[in-house]
């Protein structure tokens, strides 16, 4: 075990891992890659799932993903509206693993509970990054939310308080951890980040515009097409925006998790289907980054976000953001400086903010420049991995 040396044995636990899509999944990948580059022995334990909903397993995944060793265990689902994934075979392997650090990701998920069990049974050093969502903002059906409320009432306090450290991506998230029952003082705020090298220089916008035939102003959303992302409110804002900005196109980039059909149907009802583009999940990094460069305004209308990595990606491309004033978003988007914030669920405010930015190019460019500088200074993976490495050393040195 760790003793007066710089190299550590680190185990990251997450519900899914790339090439499976998702913000927390990419967070784990990037910090893992950076920590390996700093000389640490690191591996990832995860499920074999590509997506949870729909329930899709990966086909012949490689044991090493872009330099990161990954062991994928068979995931199972409670099914129906529950959408809860459990990975029973991971426990035995976890208890056998000799490691300095077990760092789990995502509050309430099976692997985080296993991390607590490893702490209780083997005395392992155990850290949690919650990537927290309140029960009411979870995607999925009523039964899944009910299951989560049961977890919050019975299990969450013991799991959280087993942790040697909780690492939040925002101050707001840590406030919620206290409300969820965490009694300790071992809390650190280490934000999410992006690979800034992929945005320096700023990607070529014409790659995306040419592929999708976009010539006018473009409003972009990227992320899962899930029920907690507020996407119907953006659809409802389209007509008011078109009344002022006639050449506007609205682009939704991301994996469908049950919302695309209803969004398309509503767009047809409003007579705006030709103004809305759904690309699905984009696996080509160059094309994906080009989407940010191609847009004029980036929009994140979520019900809740612990952070919002997509905001950083847009800001890195010098794009002003319109987002909901929820969770950790105000800690990412500085209101009036790098974007505009609106109330969740208010399509009128959403439309007004988008029109405001599209109508004032000078202000939008100024916000974009400030946003890019902010990302470069505070939200790059090397900086974040360095902060995380210091937390690891601090916690392990106390053992």
Secondary structure by P-SEA (a helix, b strand, c coil): ccccccccbbbbbcccccccccaaaaaaaaaaaaaaaaccbbbbbbcccccccccccccccccccccbbbbbcbbbbcccccccccccaaaaaaaacccccccccccccaaaaaaaaaaaacccbbbbbccccccccccccaaaaaaaaaaaaccaaaaaaaccbbbbccaaaaaaaaaacccccbbbbbbbbcccccccccccaaaaaaaaccccbbbbbbcccccccaaaaaaaaaaaaaaccccbbbbbbccccccaaaaaaaaaaaccccccccccccccaaaaaaaaaaccbbbbbcccccccaaaaaaaaabbbbbbcccccccccccccccccccccccaaaaaaaaaaaaacaaaaaaaaaaaaaaaaccccaaaaaaaaaaaaaaaaaac
